[in-house]
Amino acid sequence: MIDDEIAESYGVCFFDRLGSSHHEDKDGSGLSDIVDSIKRNVSHVLNTRIGESQSCPELGLFDFNDASSGSIDLGLRMRHGIAQCLARFEPRLIDIEVKVLFDDTDPMNLRFHIVGGIKVASAKDRLKIDLLLDNNRRYKVL
């Protein structure tokens, strides 16, 4: 019974439930709905800067605009910041790993690869998310 309650509470994020007039699946959302919800939340959380949310000032990432840092050092700091942010603000993800993907042909855009377990899925299910930090400093889930 407790596992069902946990799956229900972690299935679809709060903001997704707000817009819905009813919850379609009594015993939790399907895995694809959960994955889509996680991806949307990852995008929202990572595109929020610390201090922008009045109700939760610590929500989001630091602004990584630091011209004195090299791109490799900056990429590593961003990787660490993304991992910490997701561990704190996306409770449906566990064992989060973030990798920086450097592309010498496109130095203006940074790419990240996120892998993590999904709390509501079987232990074998792993979520993979590819992120792009574009030249407008917006994280896009690919």
C-alpha positions as CSV (number, residue, x, y, z in Angstrom):
1,M,0.0,0.0,0.0
2,I,2.8,2.4,0.9
3,D,4.6,1.7,-2.4
4,D,1.3,2.6,-4.3
5,E,1.1,5.9,-2.4
6,I,4.8,6.7,-3.2
7,A,4.3,5.9,-6.9
8,E,1.1,8.1,-6.9
9,S,2.8,11.0,-5.2
10,Y,6.0,10.8,-7.4
11,G,4.2,9.9,-10.7
12,V,3.4,13.3,-12.3
13,C,4.8,16.5,-11.0
14,F,2.6,19.0,-9.1
15,F,2.5,21.5,-12.0
16,D,1.3,18.9,-14.4
17,R,-1.5,17.9,-12.0
18,L,-2.6,21.5,-11.6
19,G,-3.6,21.8,-15.2
20,S,-5.5,18.5,-15.3
21,S,-9.1,18.3,-14.4
22,H,-8.8,14.7,-13.3
23,H,-6.1,12.1,-12.8
24,E,-6.7,9.5,-15.5
25,D,-4.9,6.5,-14.1
26,K,-5.8,5.6,-10.5
27,D,-2.7,3.5,-9.8
28,G,-0.2,6.0,-11.1
29,S,0.7,7.4,-14.5
30,G,2.3,5.3,-17.2
31,L,6.1,5.3,-17.4
32,S,6.2,7.4,-20.5
33,D,4.0,10.1,-18.8
34,I,6.3,10.0,-15.8
35,V,9.4,10.4,-18.1
36,D,7.8,13.2,-20.0
37,S,6.9,14.9,-16.7
38,I,10.5,14.5,-15.4
39,K,11.9,16.0,-18.6
40,R,9.6,19.0,-18.4
41,N,10.5,19.5,-14.7
42,V,14.2,19.2,-15.4
43,S,13.9,21.9,-18.1
44,H,11.9,24.2,-15.7
45,V,14.3,23.7,-12.8
46,L,17.5,24.2,-14.8
47,N,16.2,27.3,-16.5
48,T,15.4,28.9,-13.1
49,R,18.1,31.0,-11.5
50,I,18.7,30.9,-7.8
51,G,16.7,33.8,-6.2
52,E,14.1,34.0,-9.0
53,S,11.4,32.2,-7.1
54,Q,10.1,34.1,-4.1
55,S,8.5,31.1,-2.5
56,C,11.7,29.0,-2.9
57,P,14.7,31.3,-3.4
58,E,17.2,28.4,-3.5
59,L,15.4,26.8,-6.5
60,G,17.4,26.7,-9.7
61,L,21.0,27.0,-10.8
62,F,23.6,29.7,-10.2
63,D,24.2,32.0,-13.1
64,F,27.4,30.5,-14.6
65,N,28.5,33.6,-16.6
66,D,32.1,33.8,-15.5
67,A,34.4,35.0,-18.2
68,S,37.5,34.2,-16.1
69,S,36.8,30.4,-16.2
70,G,38.0,28.2,-18.9
71,S,35.3,26.1,-20.7
72,I,36.5,22.9,-19.2
73,D,36.5,24.2,-15.7
74,L,33.1,25.9,-16.3
75,G,31.7,22.7,-17.7
76,L,32.8,20.8,-14.6
77,R,31.3,23.4,-12.3
78,M,28.0,23.3,-14.3
79,R,28.0,19.5,-14.2
80,H,28.3,19.6,-10.4
81,G,25.6,22.3,-10.1
82,I,23.2,20.4,-12.4
83,A,23.6,17.2,-10.4
84,Q,23.0,19.0,-7.1
85,C,20.0,20.9,-8.4
86,L,18.4,17.8,-9.8
87,A,19.1,15.8,-6.6
88,R,17.3,18.4,-4.6
89,F,14.5,19.5,-6.8
90,E,13.6,16.4,-8.9
91,P,12.8,13.8,-6.2
92,R,11.7,11.2,-8.8
93,L,15.4,10.8,-9.9
94,I,18.0,8.8,-8.0
95,D,21.6,8.0,-8.7
96,I,22.0,11.0,-11.0
97,E,25.1,11.1,-13.2
98,V,25.8,14.2,-15.3
99,K,28.4,14.2,-18.1
100,V,29.7,17.2,-20.0
101,L,29.9,16.6,-23.8
102,F,32.4,19.0,-25.3
103,D,32.0,19.7,-29.0
104,D,35.0,21.6,-30.6
105,T,33.0,22.2,-33.7
106,D,30.3,24.1,-31.7
107,P,32.0,25.8,-28.8
108,M,29.1,28.2,-28.2
109,N,26.8,25.4,-27.0
110,L,27.4,23.1,-24.1
111,R,25.8,19.7,-24.0
112,F,25.1,17.5,-21.0
113,H,24.1,13.9,-20.7
114,I,22.1,12.9,-17.6
115,V,21.5,9.4,-16.5
116,G,19.5,8.4,-13.4
117,G,17.1,5.9,-12.0
118,I,13.4,6.6,-11.7
119,K,12.0,6.1,-8.2
120,V,8.6,5.0,-9.4
121,A,9.9,2.5,-12.0
122,S,11.5,-0.9,-11.6
123,A,15.2,-0.9,-10.5
124,K,16.2,-1.7,-14.1
125,D,14.6,1.4,-15.6
126,R,17.1,4.2,-16.2
127,L,16.3,7.6,-17.6
128,K,18.6,9.3,-20.1
129,I,18.3,13.0,-20.8
130,D,20.4,15.0,-23.2
131,L,20.6,18.7,-22.5
132,L,21.8,21.6,-24.7
133,L,22.8,24.9,-23.1
134,D,22.3,27.1,-26.1
135,N,23.8,30.5,-26.9
136,N,20.8,32.2,-25.3
137,R,21.7,30.4,-22.0
138,R,18.6,28.2,-22.0
139,Y,18.7,24.5,-21.2
140,K,16.8,22.5,-23.8
141,V,15.9,18.8,-23.3
142,L,16.8,17.0,-26.6
